[in-house]
Every structure is written in structure tokens, then in C-alpha cells.
């Protein structure tokens, strides 16, 4: 084999290696994008769960405050105590 043939063969081999490396880099970039997307979804989901937990606690606290107010009003005003009890029994 002549030196020119060896040089051509070496150049083709080098081109193939470079093409394969480009392909691998593209695959790694796609993988990185997918992983970043999954991480963003996980963060968003945990953030939504946290917001729901906070809202649930706020609703529970306001419900308890309303119940305490109703009990306080019913105990202080005997005229309103009877209808509240009658409504609860019906």
C-alpha cells in the first residue's frame, strides 16, 4: 500500500471517528435535556404538593376558627343556641 493510500484510509477513518463522536455528543445532549425536563417536572410537582399542603392547613385552621366562633356565639346568646341545636338534630 502506498503512502497516499494509507493517508486516504487514515483520513476516512478519522472522518468516521469524528462523525461517531458528533453522534455521541448529540445523544448526550438529548439525554441531558430529558434529565433536565424530568427534574423540572419533579420540582414542579413537589412545589404543587407543598402549595396544596399549605392551602389545606389554611382551610383547616379557618374551619376551626369558624367552629370556635360559632360555639362562642351559641354559648353567649341562648336564643341562637336552640336553632343551631335543632338544625343539627334535623
C-alpha positions as CSV (number, residue, x, y, z in Angstrom):
1,X,0.0,0.0,0.0
2,X,1.3,3.4,-0.9
3,X,1.7,6.2,1.5
4,X,-1.1,8.1,-0.4
5,X,-3.5,5.2,0.1
6,X,-2.6,5.0,3.8
7,X,-3.2,8.7,4.2
8,X,-6.6,8.5,2.4
9,X,-7.6,5.5,4.5
10,X,-6.5,7.3,7.7
11,X,-8.4,10.4,6.7
12,X,-11.6,8.3,6.1
13,X,-11.1,6.6,9.5
14,X,-10.7,10.0,11.2
15,X,-13.9,11.3,9.5
16,X,-15.8,8.2,10.7
17,X,-14.5,8.7,14.3
18,X,-15.4,12.4,14.2
19,X,-18.9,11.5,12.9
20,X,-19.4,9.0,15.6
21,X,-18.2,11.5,18.2
22,X,-20.8,14.0,16.9
23,X,-23.5,11.4,17.1
24,X,-22.5,10.5,20.7
25,X,-22.4,14.2,21.7
26,X,-25.9,14.7,20.2
27,X,-27.2,11.7,22.1
28,X,-25.7,13.0,25.4
29,X,-27.3,16.4,24.8
30,X,-30.7,14.8,24.3
31,X,-30.2,12.8,27.4
32,X,-29.3,15.9,29.4
33,X,-32.4,17.7,28.1
34,X,-34.6,14.8,29.1
35,X,-33.0,14.6,32.5
36,X,-33.4,18.4,33.0
37,X,-37.1,18.1,31.9
38,X,-37.7,15.3,34.4
39,X,-36.0,17.3,37.2
40,X,-38.1,20.3,36.4
41,X,-41.3,18.2,36.5
42,X,-40.3,16.7,39.8
43,X,-39.6,20.2,41.3
44,X,-42.9,21.5,39.9
45,X,-44.8,18.5,41.3
46,X,-43.2,18.9,44.8
47,X,-43.9,22.6,44.7
48,X,-47.6,21.9,43.8
49,X,-47.8,19.4,46.6
50,X,-46.3,21.9,49.0
51,X,-48.8,24.5,48.0
52,X,-51.7,22.1,48.4
53,X,-50.5,21.1,51.8
54,X,-50.3,24.8,52.8
55,X,-53.7,25.5,51.5
56,X,-55.1,22.5,53.2
57,X,-53.7,23.7,56.5
58,X,-55.1,27.2,56.0
59,X,-58.6,25.8,55.2
60,X,-58.4,23.6,58.3
61,X,-57.3,26.5,60.5
62,X,-60.1,28.8,59.2
63,X,-62.6,26.0,59.7
64,X,-61.5,25.6,63.3
65,X,-61.7,29.3,63.8
66,X,-65.3,29.4,62.4
67,X,-66.3,26.5,64.6
68,X,-64.9,28.3,67.7
69,X,-66.7,31.5,66.7
70,X,-70.0,29.6,66.3
71,X,-69.6,27.8,69.6
72,X,-68.7,31.1,71.3
73,X,-71.8,32.8,69.7
74,X,-74.1,29.9,70.6
75,X,-72.9,29.9,74.2
76,X,-73.2,33.7,74.7
77,X,-76.7,34.0,73.0
78,X,-79.2,31.4,74.3
79,X,-81.8,32.5,71.6
80,X,-79.5,31.3,68.8
81,X,-78.4,28.2,70.7
82,X,-81.8,26.4,70.2
83,X,-81.9,26.8,66.4
84,X,-78.3,25.6,66.0
85,X,-79.1,22.5,68.0
86,X,-82.4,21.9,66.3
87,X,-80.8,22.2,62.9
88,X,-78.1,19.8,63.9
89,X,-80.6,17.2,65.0
90,X,-82.8,17.5,61.9
